[in-house]
């Protein structure tokens, strides 16, 4: 298991640049097709009253979390259209979970993306989290423009040549504000 966020570990070379320093799409044709999974999460902090409106289902625009879930799934499916050098992937599963945390007050979004393919699904999971949280912002901005999206990161990934990655504190949904 690797922890690439460790500053003591030397970074690998960037793969999206050719020998001349030009950006290019990485050739994955020689990579093995394996089951690949990525989990990402992030949160959106807001006023307690805003969180209460969402939790009670009384937001003016409707079911905020339900719509954010659909937006997250849709975003995962369209990631290669948004990130220029990202490969289009045949996703086999995308699950978006939202947890209301009234102690912070915030909503945590966690997305799991899966594929059978030659490259990972980290970008799909990360994109889905961002769009899910942005959808919450969009639906609630009329009552709380001060919401803050933060902590978006890869929690874990499995499959492929590089093996597994697990963030050091991935078992905890608690994040410092």
PyMOL commands that set and color helices and strands:
alter all, ss='L'
color gray80, all
select helices_A, chain A and resi 48-56+64-77+79-82+122-140
alter helices_A, ss='H'
color red, helices_A
select strands_A, chain A and resi 34-45+91-101+106-117+148-158+165-166
alter strands_A, ss='S'
color yellow, strands_A
deselect
rebuild
show_as cartoon
